[in-house]
Amino acid sequence: MIKKGDIVVVTVSKITPYNAECKILEYPEYTGFLHISEVSSAWTKNIHHHIKVGQMRAAKVLNVDEKSKVIEISLRRVSDSEEREAIEAYKNEKGAQKILQAALQKAKSRKKLGPIERKLKKKYGGIFPYLEEVSQNPELIKELPEEIQEIVLEEVQRRFAPKEVKIRTQFKVESYHPEGLLQIKELFKGLEVYYLGGGQYYFDLVAPDYKQGHKELKPILAELEKKAKKLKLNFEYEVLN
């Protein structure tokens, strides 16, 4: 249910000198009312300089009138990053809907998309988040009707590339030995380490997720500490994420 403070994706359908009417894409039963004062944080003399009919934008809900199904919305109260994320999420969800709808048609299933969508939205927040989960754990495909499981799984494997995360560790290494540079090279032998300057270095570990990454990083750091002690190096590190 739509409520005050929500960020919704809209398209501008009508513009007058002092306001605009918008379609609320996720909630088609509502109409959005946008006053000229809520279009931009800058002074707006001509509303047409900021929006145009057919434009897709993200807006913040200011007020909801359930009786008339009209909501007051604002563009200026949505940051650039919030707008990008909201529009991307909307497009991703529409794409995910098409995947399931196409699968139902291909399988000639009598099942309807609506009940499946409501179930997945309640459990995962939407079809797209569910398909992302399936890409990591194919067993979850069993949440769908049996006749479309194989079709959807093939599509997920084709479209959803495995995600990767990068965990950066920063090192500070000091040596008072004449051959200190060689000692530091020996310390980091086998690792792709980059020099930052001032005795500081960094190393990036790439993993499927942060949990796995930190698990893999732990023995690497333990081995570095052991080698640094043996080489009599002053050694400190900080895992940055």
C-alpha positions as CSV (number, residue, x, y, z in Angstrom):
1,M,0.0,0.0,0.0
2,I,1.3,3.4,-0.9
3,K,2.1,5.8,1.9
4,K,3.6,9.1,2.8
5,G,7.4,9.1,2.3
6,D,7.5,6.4,-0.3
7,I,9.5,7.0,-3.5
8,V,7.5,6.0,-6.5
9,V,8.3,5.9,-10.3
10,V,6.0,8.1,-12.4
11,T,5.6,9.3,-15.9
12,V,4.4,12.9,-16.6
13,S,1.0,12.8,-18.4
14,K,-0.1,16.4,-18.4
15,I,1.5,19.8,-17.7
16,T,-0.2,23.1,-16.9
17,P,1.6,26.4,-16.0
18,Y,1.6,25.7,-12.3
19,N,1.3,21.9,-11.9
20,A,1.6,18.5,-13.6
21,E,-0.4,15.3,-13.5
22,C,1.6,12.0,-13.4
23,K,0.8,8.3,-13.7
24,I,2.1,6.3,-10.8
25,L,3.6,3.3,-12.5
26,E,3.7,0.9,-9.6
27,Y,0.2,1.9,-8.5
28,P,-1.9,2.6,-11.7
29,E,-5.1,3.2,-9.7
30,Y,-3.6,6.4,-8.3
31,T,-2.9,9.8,-10.0
32,G,0.0,11.9,-9.0
33,F,-0.4,15.7,-8.5
34,L,2.9,17.7,-8.8
35,H,2.8,21.4,-7.9
36,I,5.3,23.7,-9.5
37,S,7.0,24.4,-6.1
38,E,7.9,20.7,-5.8
39,V,9.4,20.3,-9.3
40,S,13.0,21.6,-8.6
41,S,15.0,22.9,-5.6
42,A,15.9,25.9,-7.8
43,W,13.4,28.6,-8.5
44,T,11.0,27.5,-11.3
45,K,9.7,30.1,-13.6
46,N,8.7,27.8,-16.4
47,I,7.7,24.2,-15.4
48,H,8.4,23.1,-19.0
49,H,12.1,23.8,-18.5
50,H,12.2,21.0,-15.9
51,I,9.8,18.3,-17.0
52,K,8.1,17.1,-20.2
53,V,5.2,14.8,-21.0
54,G,6.2,11.2,-21.2
55,Q,9.3,11.7,-19.0
56,M,10.0,9.0,-16.4
57,R,11.0,10.3,-13.0
58,A,11.1,9.2,-9.3
59,A,9.0,11.2,-6.9
60,K,8.5,11.3,-3.1
61,V,4.9,10.9,-1.8
62,L,3.8,13.9,0.3
63,N,0.2,13.0,0.9
64,V,-2.3,10.3,0.0
65,D,-6.0,10.8,-0.5
66,E,-7.5,7.3,-0.6
67,K,-11.0,8.6,-1.4
68,S,-10.0,10.3,-4.6
69,K,-6.9,8.1,-5.3
70,V,-4.8,11.3,-5.8
71,I,-1.4,11.6,-4.2
72,E,0.7,14.7,-3.9
73,I,4.2,14.1,-5.0
74,S,7.6,15.9,-5.1
75,L,10.5,15.7,-7.5
76,R,12.8,18.1,-5.7
77,R,12.8,16.0,-2.5
78,V,14.4,13.0,-4.3
79,S,18.2,12.9,-4.6
80,D,19.9,11.9,-7.9
81,S,21.0,8.6,-6.4
82,E,17.5,7.8,-5.1
83,E,16.1,8.5,-8.5
84,R,18.6,6.3,-10.3
85,E,18.0,3.4,-7.9
86,A,14.2,3.7,-8.0
87,I,14.0,3.8,-11.8
88,E,16.6,1.0,-12.1
89,A,14.6,-1.1,-9.6
90,Y,11.3,-0.4,-11.5
91,K,12.9,-1.4,-14.8
92,N,14.5,-4.6,-13.3
93,E,11.1,-5.6,-11.9
94,K,9.3,-5.1,-15.2
95,G,11.9,-7.2,-16.9
96,A,11.5,-9.9,-14.3
97,Q,7.8,-9.9,-14.8
98,K,8.3,-10.4,-18.6
99,I,10.6,-13.4,-17.9
100,L,7.8,-15.2,-15.9
101,Q,5.1,-14.2,-18.3
102,A,7.0,-15.5,-21.2
103,A,7.7,-18.7,-19.4
104,L,4.0,-19.2,-18.6
105,Q,3.1,-18.7,-22.2
106,K,5.9,-21.0,-23.5
107,A,4.8,-23.7,-21.1
108,K,1.2,-23.1,-22.1
109,S,0.4,-23.0,-18.3
110,R,-3.0,-22.1,-17.0
111,K,-1.4,-20.3,-14.1
112,K,-1.7,-16.5,-13.9
113,L,1.2,-14.2,-13.2
114,G,-0.7,-12.2,-10.5
115,P,-0.8,-14.8,-7.7
116,I,2.8,-15.8,-8.4
117,E,3.9,-12.2,-8.3
118,R,2.1,-11.5,-5.0
119,K,3.7,-14.6,-3.4
120,L,7.2,-13.6,-4.5
121,K,6.7,-10.0,-3.5
122,K,5.6,-11.0,0.0
123,K,8.5,-13.3,0.5
124,Y,11.4,-11.7,-1.5
125,G,10.2,-8.1,-2.1
126,G,9.6,-8.7,-5.8
127,I,10.2,-11.0,-8.7
128,F,13.6,-9.5,-9.6
129,P,15.1,-10.0,-6.0
130,Y,13.7,-13.5,-6.2
131,L,15.4,-14.3,-9.5
132,E,18.7,-12.8,-8.1
133,E,18.4,-15.3,-5.2
134,V,17.7,-18.1,-7.7
135,S,20.9,-17.2,-9.5
136,Q,22.8,-17.9,-6.3
137,N,20.7,-20.8,-5.1
138,P,19.0,-22.7,-8.0
139,E,17.0,-24.8,-5.5
140,L,14.8,-21.8,-4.9
141,I,13.3,-22.3,-8.4
142,K,10.9,-24.8,-6.8
143,E,9.0,-21.7,-5.5
144,L,7.5,-21.5,-9.0
145,P,5.0,-23.8,-10.7
146,E,6.7,-27.0,-11.9
147,E,5.9,-26.5,-15.6
148,I,7.9,-23.2,-15.8
149,Q,10.8,-24.1,-13.4
150,E,13.2,-25.3,-16.1
151,I,12.4,-22.5,-18.5
152,V,12.9,-19.8,-15.9
153,L,16.1,-21.3,-14.5
154,E,17.7,-21.4,-18.0
155,E,16.8,-17.7,-18.4
156,V,18.2,-16.8,-15.0
157,Q,21.5,-18.6,-15.8
158,R,21.7,-16.8,-19.1
159,R,20.8,-13.3,-17.8
160,F,22.1,-13.1,-14.3
161,A,25.9,-13.2,-14.2
162,P,27.4,-14.2,-10.8
163,K,28.1,-11.3,-8.6
164,E,31.5,-10.5,-7.2
165,V,32.7,-8.3,-4.4
166,K,36.1,-6.7,-3.8
167,I,37.6,-6.6,-0.4
168,R,40.5,-4.2,0.0
169,T,43.2,-4.6,2.7
170,Q,45.7,-1.8,3.3
171,F,49.2,-2.6,4.7
172,K,51.8,-0.5,6.4
173,V,55.3,-2.1,6.2
174,E,58.6,-0.8,7.6
175,S,62.1,-2.2,7.5
176,Y,65.4,-0.9,8.9
177,H,67.4,-3.6,7.2
178,P,69.8,-2.7,4.3
179,E,67.9,-5.2,2.1
180,G,64.5,-4.0,3.3
181,L,63.0,-3.6,-0.2
182,L,63.9,-7.2,-1.0
183,Q,62.4,-8.3,2.3
184,I,59.1,-6.5,1.4
185,K,59.0,-8.2,-2.0
186,E,59.5,-11.5,-0.3
187,L,56.7,-10.7,2.1
188,F,54.2,-10.1,-0.7
189,K,55.5,-12.8,-3.0
190,G,52.6,-14.5,-4.8
191,L,50.1,-11.6,-4.1
192,E,49.1,-8.8,-6.5
193,V,49.9,-5.9,-4.1
194,Y,50.0,-2.2,-5.1
195,Y,52.2,0.5,-3.6
196,L,50.5,3.7,-2.3
197,G,53.6,5.5,-1.1
198,G,55.0,6.2,2.4
199,G,55.4,2.5,3.2
200,Q,51.8,1.7,2.5
201,Y,50.4,-0.9,0.1
202,Y,47.0,-2.4,-0.7
203,F,45.7,-5.8,-1.9
204,D,42.2,-6.5,-3.4
205,L,40.6,-9.9,-2.9
206,V,37.7,-10.8,-5.2
207,A,35.1,-13.2,-4.0
208,P,31.4,-14.2,-4.7
209,D,30.3,-12.4,-1.5
210,Y,31.7,-10.7,1.6
211,K,31.3,-13.7,3.9
212,Q,33.3,-15.9,1.5
213,G,35.8,-13.2,0.9
214,H,36.6,-12.6,4.6
215,K,36.9,-16.4,5.0
216,E,39.5,-16.5,2.2
217,L,41.3,-13.4,3.5
218,K,41.8,-14.7,7.0
219,P,44.6,-17.3,6.3
220,I,46.3,-14.9,3.9
221,L,46.6,-12.3,6.6
222,A,47.8,-14.9,9.1
223,E,50.5,-16.0,6.7
224,L,51.6,-12.4,6.1
225,E,51.9,-11.8,9.8
226,K,54.0,-14.9,10.2
227,K,56.3,-14.0,7.3
228,A,56.6,-10.4,8.5
229,K,57.7,-11.6,12.0
230,K,60.2,-13.9,10.5
231,L,61.6,-11.2,8.3
232,K,61.6,-8.7,11.2
233,L,59.4,-6.2,9.5
234,N,57.1,-3.7,11.2
235,F,53.8,-4.9,9.8
236,E,50.2,-3.5,10.2
237,Y,47.1,-4.0,8.2
238,E,43.5,-2.8,8.0
239,V,40.6,-4.5,6.2
240,L,38.7,-1.6,4.7
241,N,35.4,-3.3,3.8
